[in-house]
Amino acid sequence: MLTSAQIQKFEHNGFLNAGLAMEEAELAELTSELQRILDTGPDGFIGDMPGPVLFRNVTGVGYEDSPDALDEHKRAAVWQIVNIWEASVAFKKLIFHPFIVEAISQLTGIENLQVWHDQVQYKPADSGGATSWHQDAPLWPSIEPMTPVSAWIPFDDASTSNGCMWMVPGSHQWGEHTEYLQTTWKHLEEFEQMTAVGTDFTPPADAPVQEVHAVACPVKRGEVHFHHSMTWHGSPKNHSDGPRRALAIHYMTSDARYTGRDHVMQQFIEVAVGEPMLNAGPHFPVVRRDGETMTVDD
């Protein structure tokens, strides 16, 4: 469980590195499974083969494109895999991880939790692209209330050299500013540029944090990093000689209701507009019920 000091730190900053969450044997299995799925590629899941619901490069480069045949801008890749847990038993176990689920409950005060979706973000060695500054929850309009807290787990040390996340402390209490971030600061793609975000922004007068100051958030392999769904965050390109492979697990309260608005997961929602997501179907597993963390076999 998280300590009261850790919870207070999260509440102030909007993010927290909670330290090592799993043993090396578990990490090795997950890393092997992730690499298997990356090697399979977006077109390799055929027939009855279990696969993720989405596998794409968000920067638009084809999976088989040779980096040597592309210019520097086009070759920058960020591979996104949504619901890898549906393609791998090891990752299905991970979304039920007791420490992670209980920490999410502690940080949100929510006793009934489901998985909204997970997503891998893979930045290849030397050619990994940037993830522009954003807030998570406004990008998930299909559910209300918005997903409160996400868990982020790297399978390579995420460092300042290979494109670790950057976050702005206290920004989770400033309201919604996704359009501002994704237009005004979309060009910030390099390590040296990340601290420029929000230089013309004035936080609300009643916000506890009044300074806009982006900080790097290195996370070692197997540690778990939590962040609020309204915290400003982004990550620069990976110019290092190693990959940056990581998984974000986005949780939601079972009281969240389907809004009917668009999202990649919308096609799988099995309830009518206005109904709670508790009965939304097998793509949204319940991981905590009435204060008790579930297991993968429940």
VMD Tcl script that draws the C-alpha trace (Angstrom):
set ca {
  {0.00 0.00 0.00}
  {0.99 3.60 -0.49}
  {2.03 5.65 2.51}
  {0.20 8.81 3.56}
  {3.27 10.81 2.49}
  {3.10 9.30 -1.00}
  {-0.60 10.07 -1.27}
  {0.00 13.67 -0.19}
  {2.78 14.01 -2.74}
  {0.49 12.72 -5.48}
  {-2.32 15.05 -4.45}
  {0.04 18.04 -4.62}
  {1.90 17.18 -7.83}
  {-0.59 15.08 -9.77}
  {1.94 12.27 -10.24}
  {4.01 9.85 -8.17}
  {6.78 7.30 -8.71}
  {5.74 4.58 -6.26}
  {8.87 2.47 -6.77}
  {9.43 -1.13 -7.80}
  {6.18 -3.04 -8.21}
  {7.25 -6.44 -9.54}
  {9.98 -9.04 -9.40}
  {12.45 -9.74 -12.19}
  {10.81 -13.03 -13.19}
  {7.49 -11.25 -13.79}
  {9.25 -8.44 -15.62}
  {11.10 -10.91 -17.84}
  {7.87 -12.68 -18.81}
  {6.09 -9.41 -19.58}
  {9.02 -8.06 -21.58}
  {9.21 -11.28 -23.60}
  {5.47 -11.15 -24.27}
  {5.65 -7.50 -25.30}
  {8.47 -8.22 -27.71}
  {6.54 -11.18 -29.14}
  {3.62 -8.91 -29.91}
  {5.86 -6.20 -31.36}
  {7.53 -8.82 -33.57}
  {4.11 -10.08 -34.71}
  {3.28 -6.60 -35.95}
  {-0.09 -4.95 -36.62}
  {-0.97 -7.29 -39.50}
  {0.19 -10.51 -37.85}
  {-2.87 -11.25 -35.72}
  {-4.94 -13.42 -38.04}
  {-7.73 -15.95 -37.65}
  {-8.48 -16.85 -34.05}
  {-5.15 -15.55 -32.77}
  {-5.82 -13.31 -29.73}
  {-4.78 -9.78 -30.50}
  {-5.01 -6.21 -29.21}
  {-7.87 -3.98 -30.31}
  {-5.48 -1.49 -31.97}
  {-1.87 -1.59 -33.19}
  {-0.63 1.49 -35.02}
  {2.08 4.07 -35.30}
  {0.57 7.34 -34.15}
  {3.11 9.28 -36.27}
  {1.99 7.52 -39.46}
  {5.07 5.51 -40.46}
  {4.32 2.00 -41.76}
  {5.51 -0.91 -39.65}
  {7.70 -2.27 -42.43}
  {9.08 1.10 -43.56}
  {12.85 1.20 -43.53}
  {14.21 4.10 -41.47}
  {16.94 4.55 -44.08}
  {14.32 5.30 -46.72}
  {12.64 8.07 -44.75}
  {13.64 11.55 -43.73}
  {14.30 12.33 -40.07}
  {10.81 13.70 -39.41}
  {8.87 10.85 -41.00}
  {10.94 8.07 -39.48}
  {10.10 9.13 -35.91}
  {7.78 6.40 -34.62}
  {5.61 5.92 -31.55}
  {3.89 2.54 -31.71}
  {0.61 2.32 -29.82}
  {-0.94 -1.02 -28.84}
  {-4.35 -0.78 -27.15}
  {-5.52 -3.62 -24.88}
  {-2.43 -5.75 -25.08}
  {-4.02 -7.64 -22.17}
  {-6.37 -9.24 -24.70}
  {-3.39 -10.69 -26.57}
  {-1.38 -11.96 -23.60}
  {-2.19 -13.85 -20.39}
  {0.78 -12.21 -18.66}
  {-0.57 -8.73 -19.39}
  {-4.08 -9.77 -18.36}
  {-2.64 -10.69 -14.96}
  {-0.89 -7.32 -14.81}
  {-4.10 -5.27 -15.02}
  {-5.20 -7.06 -11.80}
  {-1.86 -6.47 -10.04}
  {-2.80 -6.08 -6.33}
  {-0.38 -3.26 -5.54}
  {-1.36 -1.27 -8.63}
  {-5.11 -1.70 -8.21}
  {-5.03 -0.93 -4.48}
  {-2.87 2.14 -5.11}
  {-5.33 3.41 -7.71}
  {-8.10 2.99 -5.13}
  {-6.06 4.85 -2.50}
  {-5.30 7.73 -4.87}
  {-8.89 8.11 -6.05}
  {-10.97 7.01 -3.07}
  {-12.89 4.72 -5.45}
  {-13.78 1.22 -4.25}
  {-15.23 -0.11 -7.55}
  {-12.76 -0.01 -10.43}
  {-12.62 -1.29 -13.98}
  {-10.08 -1.14 -16.76}
  {-11.01 1.51 -19.33}
  {-8.17 0.33 -21.54}
  {-4.43 -0.18 -21.51}
  {-1.94 1.06 -24.07}
  {1.65 0.32 -24.93}
  {3.77 3.16 -26.21}
  {6.94 1.89 -27.87}
  {9.62 4.32 -29.00}
  {12.19 2.45 -31.10}
  {15.91 3.02 -30.61}
  {17.28 6.04 -32.46}
  {13.99 6.78 -34.23}
  {11.42 7.02 -31.44}
  {9.02 9.91 -31.87}
  {7.67 12.45 -29.41}
  {4.34 12.37 -27.60}
  {2.99 15.90 -27.57}
  {1.90 17.67 -24.40}
  {-1.64 16.70 -23.41}
  {-4.07 15.73 -20.67}
  {-5.49 12.20 -20.75}
  {-9.10 12.47 -19.67}
  {-10.30 14.94 -22.34}
  {-9.17 12.40 -24.95}
  {-11.63 9.84 -23.51}
  {-15.03 11.48 -24.13}
  {-16.95 8.18 -24.22}
  {-17.18 8.02 -20.43}
  {-18.12 10.37 -17.61}
  {-16.83 10.95 -15.03}
  {-13.40 10.95 -16.57}
  {-10.88 8.27 -15.65}
  {-9.13 9.47 -12.48}
  {-5.61 7.95 -12.33}
  {-3.40 5.84 -14.62}
  {-0.52 3.49 -13.86}
  {2.55 3.63 -16.12}
  {5.10 0.77 -16.11}
  {8.26 0.75 -18.27}
  {9.98 -2.40 -19.48}
  {13.18 -0.49 -20.22}
  {14.57 2.19 -17.92}
  {12.77 5.35 -19.09}
  {15.42 8.05 -18.87}
  {16.08 11.55 -20.10}
  {18.11 10.04 -22.94}
  {15.40 7.78 -24.39}
  {12.25 9.87 -24.09}
  {10.91 9.57 -20.53}
  {7.74 11.43 -19.61}
  {7.76 15.03 -18.47}
  {5.04 16.42 -16.21}
  {3.97 19.78 -14.81}
  {3.44 19.59 -11.03}
  {0.04 20.82 -9.87}
  {-1.43 21.08 -13.37}
  {-4.12 18.50 -12.57}
  {-5.89 21.25 -10.62}
  {-5.89 23.84 -13.41}
  {-8.85 22.57 -15.44}
  {-9.01 21.34 -19.03}
  {-6.43 22.78 -21.42}
  {-5.83 19.99 -23.94}
  {-6.52 22.13 -27.02}
  {-4.10 24.77 -25.75}
  {-1.41 22.17 -25.13}
  {-1.86 20.37 -28.45}
  {-1.86 23.52 -30.55}
  {0.41 26.03 -28.86}
  {3.00 23.48 -27.70}
  {2.74 20.69 -30.29}
  {6.18 21.54 -31.67}
  {8.03 20.57 -28.47}
  {9.69 17.29 -29.52}
  {13.24 17.39 -28.15}
  {14.59 17.01 -24.62}
  {15.95 20.56 -24.64}
  {12.53 22.01 -25.51}
  {10.32 20.38 -22.89}
  {10.64 23.07 -20.20}
  {9.19 25.67 -22.59}
  {5.63 24.41 -22.16}
  {3.13 26.85 -20.67}
  {5.36 29.91 -20.57}
  {2.35 32.13 -21.36}
  {-0.09 30.28 -19.07}
  {-1.41 31.66 -15.78}
  {-2.81 29.03 -13.37}
  {-6.16 29.74 -11.70}
  {-5.81 32.07 -8.74}
  {-7.13 29.49 -6.28}
  {-4.85 26.65 -7.45}
  {-2.33 25.38 -4.85}
  {0.50 25.43 -7.43}
  {1.03 28.76 -9.20}
  {4.21 27.98 -11.13}
  {4.30 26.32 -14.56}
  {7.45 24.24 -14.41}
  {7.88 21.00 -16.37}
  {10.05 18.31 -14.79}
  {11.49 15.09 -16.21}
  {10.12 11.88 -14.66}
  {12.64 9.05 -15.13}
  {11.16 5.66 -14.20}
  {13.21 2.49 -13.90}
  {12.17 -0.82 -15.43}
  {9.50 -2.42 -13.25}
  {8.70 0.68 -11.21}
  {5.16 2.03 -11.35}
  {4.46 5.69 -11.96}
  {0.98 7.04 -11.29}
  {-0.41 10.19 -12.85}
  {-3.71 12.03 -12.66}
  {-5.75 12.11 -15.85}
  {-5.66 15.92 -15.92}
  {-1.91 16.31 -15.33}
  {-0.07 17.99 -18.19}
  {2.45 15.54 -19.64}
  {4.39 14.68 -22.78}
  {7.64 13.04 -23.83}
  {10.41 13.90 -26.31}
  {11.98 11.81 -29.04}
  {14.20 8.81 -28.35}
  {17.61 9.36 -29.92}
  {19.30 6.70 -27.78}
  {20.59 3.31 -28.94}
  {17.94 1.43 -26.92}
  {14.13 1.16 -27.07}
  {11.66 2.72 -24.68}
  {8.84 0.22 -24.12}
  {6.14 1.01 -21.56}
  {2.53 0.28 -20.68}
  {-0.11 2.64 -19.33}
  {-3.16 1.11 -17.64}
  {-6.12 3.47 -17.55}
  {-8.70 2.68 -14.89}
  {-12.24 4.00 -14.45}
  {-14.89 3.95 -11.77}
  {-17.70 1.46 -12.32}
  {-20.05 4.42 -11.82}
  {-18.80 5.99 -15.07}
  {-21.54 6.27 -17.68}
  {-21.38 5.89 -21.43}
  {-21.82 9.24 -23.20}
  {-22.05 8.03 -26.80}
  {-19.09 10.18 -27.84}
  {-16.31 8.83 -30.02}
  {-13.28 6.82 -28.90}
  {-11.50 3.74 -30.22}
  {-13.07 1.69 -27.39}
  {-16.59 2.89 -28.20}
  {-17.22 -0.02 -30.60}
  {-16.90 -2.49 -27.70}
  {-19.24 -0.79 -25.23}
  {-22.34 -2.96 -24.72}
  {-24.55 -0.54 -22.79}
  {-26.83 2.24 -23.97}
  {-25.98 5.92 -23.69}
  {-26.41 7.07 -20.10}
  {-25.99 3.62 -18.57}
  {-23.12 2.74 -16.19}
  {-20.02 1.06 -17.59}
  {-20.27 -1.72 -15.00}
  {-22.12 -3.84 -17.57}
  {-20.22 -2.59 -20.62}
  {-18.87 -6.04 -21.50}
  {-15.74 -8.20 -21.39}
  {-13.40 -5.55 -22.81}
  {-13.74 -3.59 -19.54}
  {-12.89 -6.04 -16.72}
  {-13.77 -5.27 -13.10}
  {-10.58 -5.25 -11.01}
  {-11.93 -4.02 -7.66}
  {-15.42 -4.51 -6.22}
  {-16.67 -3.06 -2.93}
  {-13.13 -2.48 -1.71}
  {-11.83 -5.94 -2.60}
  {-9.23 -6.37 -5.35}
  {-10.24 -9.07 -7.79}
  {-8.02 -11.71 -9.38}
  {-7.78 -12.65 -13.02}
  {-9.86 -15.77 -12.33}
  {-12.79 -14.00 -10.62}
}
mol new
graphics top color blue
foreach p $ca { graphics top sphere $p radius 0.5 }
foreach p [lrange $ca 0 end-1] q [lrange $ca 1 end] { graphics top cylinder $p $q radius 0.2 }
display resetview
